[in-house]
């Protein structure tokens, strides 16, 4: 037989909790969602403001060209200065929001714009600020992007045409430094990183908070398993939440498994206690006879025969007890091993009835069969036969005076009912309440002489309850007993041979 080596379970250290892993992932997800959205909005806003500045540069160029076209003579420093001193902001900001009629040159300085005017030969006549921007004569209006001190700027320019004659007066070039744009972008970036830092903290808190909330059932499961590991009979169970989700279903199933495990542990413990208790008496008897033989039985044939006979009887009783205890242990697990078994009830009842008629010819057995068809029940055939044998055997054992047994079978609603009646010793009301307890005997001395261990009815009850059945007893002391059993009928069941 192959030997299995069981390694002891290693105690868990401090593993990284799945809650913290999910909390970290959720935090990253929340933060990335914000970061990408905010970055997109920042780019959209700065792009919009950039286009707005571009439009402003184009409008400024157009307005300056229009204003200088009013000069009907050759451009000079004086004529250009005189024209700029006459106009106001509202005059040249065509299409833009006017902020008041104050000197145009002051407004240009505030806007970071520089105007340069050239004659027809490309010689510089006038500039509002010193500039090192290259000028190239261009007969067409233009606007291009450039870098000034590593910052974006626009350079716009074009010809100045006389309003009246449309002849060339000179050229104008505007350097637009985008001061407003850079100020707004700088402020927006500061706000962006400040809010990003705040959102990072909030994302971490939200991620871990949500992970802890949703993984509470798993934490409860782990705590429950730890409690069960410390004490296998612990009644600690997972708290069932009101939410109807997969965790709730899992918690219900785990609690059910824990209940079954606790039941099996209790049954195993009770099994060991019962066996050790019941084996104590026959073991003591055998030990006593062996000691008697050791002292005087070697020379006394009578003592030798009596001691050997008594010892063999007790050994046989121990074998019977162990077998019955094994049967009882298996009876408690029928839901696991025999949940799909089906048995024809009427057939088994008739078979058992005829067997007992043959075994006990001095008894009168009567059968009341009220069934006109076969009935099928979810029960293992051997178990059903064992139940009938236990009840019939008890009826025979306790029928001391009147050797008559009645057996009946009938159908009631969705149950099959079987009754076994004897006319023997009967039981008191107190005995009827305890008769299905393990090792209980109505009359311990007489039951022991009859070879009983007080387990038969316990086995029958455990088997019936395992198959959703029931057993009851009615008895009158000195007049006999009636044991009634019932089992649920399988509706619409068709046996394989009829398919």
ChimeraX attribute file (.defattr): number of C-alpha atoms within 10 A of each C-alpha:
attribute: neighborCount
match mode: 1-to-1
recipient: residues
	/A:1	3
	/A:2	4
	/A:3	5
	/A:4	6
	/A:5	6
	/A:6	6
	/A:7	6
	/A:8	6
	/A:9	6
	/A:10	6
	/A:11	6
	/A:12	6
	/A:13	6
	/A:14	6
	/A:15	6
	/A:16	8
	/A:17	10
	/A:18	14
	/A:19	21
	/A:20	16
	/A:21	14
	/A:22	17
	/A:23	23
	/A:24	18
	/A:25	16
	/A:26	21
	/A:27	25
	/A:28	16
	/A:29	15
	/A:30	18
	/A:31	21
	/A:32	14
	/A:33	13
	/A:34	17
	/A:35	18
	/A:36	11
	/A:37	12
	/A:38	15
	/A:39	14
	/A:40	12
	/A:41	12
	/A:42	16
	/A:43	13
	/A:44	12
	/A:45	15
	/A:46	17
	/A:47	14
	/A:48	12
	/A:49	18
	/A:50	18
	/A:51	13
	/A:52	14
	/A:53	20
	/A:54	20
	/A:55	14
	/A:56	18
	/A:57	25
	/A:58	21
	/A:59	17
	/A:60	23
	/A:61	27
	/A:62	19
	/A:63	17
	/A:64	22
	/A:65	23
	/A:66	16
	/A:67	19
	/A:68	23
	/A:69	23
	/A:70	14
	/A:71	19
	/A:72	16
	/A:73	10
	/A:74	12
	/A:75	22
	/A:76	18
	/A:77	14
	/A:78	10
	/A:79	15
	/A:80	17
	/A:81	15
	/A:82	11
	/A:83	14
	/A:84	15
	/A:85	12
	/A:86	11
	/A:87	17
	/A:88	18
	/A:89	20
	/A:90	17
	/A:91	15
	/A:92	20
	/A:93	20
	/A:94	14
	/A:95	12
	/A:96	14
	/A:97	9
	/A:98	13
	/A:99	10
	/A:100	10
	/A:101	12
	/A:102	12
	/A:103	15
	/A:104	18
	/A:105	19
	/A:106	12
	/A:107	15
	/A:108	17
	/A:109	12
	/A:110	10
	/A:111	14
	/A:112	15
	/A:113	22
	/A:114	19
	/A:115	22
	/A:116	20
	/A:117	25
	/A:118	23
	/A:119	21
	/A:120	16
	/A:121	9
	/A:122	15
	/A:123	13
	/A:124	17
	/A:125	18
	/A:126	19
	/A:127	18
	/A:128	16
	/A:129	14
	/A:130	10
	/A:131	11
	/A:132	7
	/A:133	13
	/A:134	7
	/A:135	16
	/A:136	11
	/A:137	18
	/A:138	13
	/A:139	13
	/A:140	8
	/A:141	16
	/A:142	14
	/A:143	17
	/A:144	11
	/A:145	13
	/A:146	15
	/A:147	11
	/A:148	14
	/A:149	7
	/A:150	7
	/A:151	11
	/A:152	16
	/A:153	24
	/A:154	21
	/A:155	23
	/A:156	22
	/A:157	29
	/A:158	21
	/A:159	24
	/A:160	29
	/A:161	20
	/A:162	20
	/A:163	17
	/A:164	10
	/A:165	9
	/A:166	11
	/A:167	13
	/A:168	17
	/A:169	22
	/A:170	27
	/A:171	29
	/A:172	28
	/A:173	27
	/A:174	24
	/A:175	25
	/A:176	27
	/A:177	23
	/A:178	22
	/A:179	17
	/A:180	15
	/A:181	19
	/A:182	17
	/A:183	10
	/A:184	15
	/A:185	19
	/A:186	12
	/A:187	11
	/A:188	15
	/A:189	13
	/A:190	12
	/A:191	12
	/A:192	16
	/A:193	12
	/A:194	12
	/A:195	15
	/A:196	17
	/A:197	13
	/A:198	11
	/A:199	18
	/A:200	19
	/A:201	14
	/A:202	15
	/A:203	24
	/A:204	20
	/A:205	16
	/A:206	17
	/A:207	25
	/A:208	21
	/A:209	17
	/A:210	17
	/A:211	21
	/A:212	18
	/A:213	11
	/A:214	13
	/A:215	18
	/A:216	15
	/A:217	19
	/A:218	17
	/A:219	16
	/A:220	16
	/A:221	19
	/A:222	13
	/A:223	15
	/A:224	21
	/A:225	19
	/A:226	13
	/A:227	16
	/A:228	17
	/A:229	11
	/A:230	10
	/A:231	11
	/A:232	16
	/A:233	17
	/A:234	15
	/A:235	12
	/A:236	17
	/A:237	20
	/A:238	21
	/A:239	14
	/A:240	16
	/A:241	14
	/A:242	7
	/A:243	9
	/A:244	9
	/A:245	9
	/A:246	9
	/A:247	17
	/A:248	17
	/A:249	14
	/A:250	16
	/A:251	20
	/A:252	17
	/A:253	12
	/A:254	17
	/A:255	19
	/A:256	13
	/A:257	12
	/A:258	22
	/A:259	17
	/A:260	13
	/A:261	14
	/A:262	17
	/A:263	14
	/A:264	16
	/A:265	14
	/A:266	14
	/A:267	15
	/A:268	13
	/A:269	11
	/A:270	12
	/A:271	16
	/A:272	13
	/A:273	12
	/A:274	15
	/A:275	14
	/A:276	11
	/A:277	11
	/A:278	16
	/A:279	18
	/A:280	12
	/A:281	13
	/A:282	18
	/A:283	14
	/A:284	12
	/A:285	16
	/A:286	19
	/A:287	13
	/A:288	14
	/A:289	20
	/A:290	16
	/A:291	13
	/A:292	15
	/A:293	20
	/A:294	12
	/A:295	10
	/A:296	12
	/A:297	19
	/A:298	12
	/A:299	11
	/A:300	10
	/A:301	12
	/A:302	10
	/A:303	16
	/A:304	18
	/A:305	13
	/A:306	13
	/A:307	21
	/A:308	16
	/A:309	13
	/A:310	15
	/A:311	20
	/A:312	12
	/A:313	15
	/A:314	20
	/A:315	17
	/A:316	14
	/A:317	18
	/A:318	20
	/A:319	13
	/A:320	15
	/A:321	20
	/A:322	15
	/A:323	12
	/A:324	18
	/A:325	22
	/A:326	13
	/A:327	19
	/A:328	23
	/A:329	17
	/A:330	15
	/A:331	23
	/A:332	19
	/A:333	16
	/A:334	21
	/A:335	15
	/A:336	10
	/A:337	11
	/A:338	16
	/A:339	14
	/A:340	11
	/A:341	12
	/A:342	16
	/A:343	19
	/A:344	17
	/A:345	23
	/A:346	19
	/A:347	12
	/A:348	15
	/A:349	21
	/A:350	14
	/A:351	12
	/A:352	16
	/A:353	18
	/A:354	12
	/A:355	12
	/A:356	17
	/A:357	14
	/A:358	11
	/A:359	9
	/A:360	12
	/A:361	9
	/A:362	10
	/A:363	16
	/A:364	13
	/A:365	17
	/A:366	15
	/A:367	16
	/A:368	12
	/A:369	15
	/A:370	10
	/A:371	13
	/A:372	9
	/A:373	7
	/A:374	9
	/A:375	19
	/A:376	22
	/A:377	21
	/A:378	20
	/A:379	26
	/A:380	20
	/A:381	16
	/A:382	11
	/A:383	19
	/A:384	20
	/A:385	15
	/A:386	18
	/A:387	21
	/A:388	21
	/A:389	19
	/A:390	17
	/A:391	21
	/A:392	21
	/A:393	13
	/A:394	17
	/A:395	26
	/A:396	19
	/A:397	17
	/A:398	20
	/A:399	20
	/A:400	12
	/A:401	9
	/A:402	16
	/A:403	18
	/A:404	18
	/A:405	20
	/A:406	18
	/A:407	20
	/A:408	17
	/A:409	21
	/A:410	17
	/A:411	18
	/A:412	10
	/A:413	8
	/A:414	12
	/A:415	17
	/A:416	22
	/A:417	20
	/A:418	22
	/A:419	21
	/A:420	22
	/A:421	22
	/A:422	26
	/A:423	23
	/A:424	24
	/A:425	20
	/A:426	22
	/A:427	21
	/A:428	14
	/A:429	12
	/A:430	9
	/A:431	16
	/A:432	17
	/A:433	12
	/A:434	13
	/A:435	19
	/A:436	22
	/A:437	15
	/A:438	17
	/A:439	18
	/A:440	19
	/A:441	19
	/A:442	16
	/A:443	11
	/A:444	14
	/A:445	9
	/A:446	12
	/A:447	16
	/A:448	13
	/A:449	10
	/A:450	12
	/A:451	15
	/A:452	19
	/A:453	21
	/A:454	21
	/A:455	22
	/A:456	26
	/A:457	21
	/A:458	21
	/A:459	26
	/A:460	26
	/A:461	22
	/A:462	24
	/A:463	27
	/A:464	23
	/A:465	16
	/A:466	19
	/A:467	19
	/A:468	14
	/A:469	19
	/A:470	18
	/A:471	19
	/A:472	14
	/A:473	17
	/A:474	15
	/A:475	21
	/A:476	16
	/A:477	13
	/A:478	12
	/A:479	14
	/A:480	19
	/A:481	23
	/A:482	21
	/A:483	18
	/A:484	18
	/A:485	23
	/A:486	21
	/A:487	23
	/A:488	20
	/A:489	19
	/A:490	16
	/A:491	10
	/A:492	7
	/A:493	11
	/A:494	10
	/A:495	11
	/A:496	6
	/A:497	5
	/A:498	5
	/A:499	5
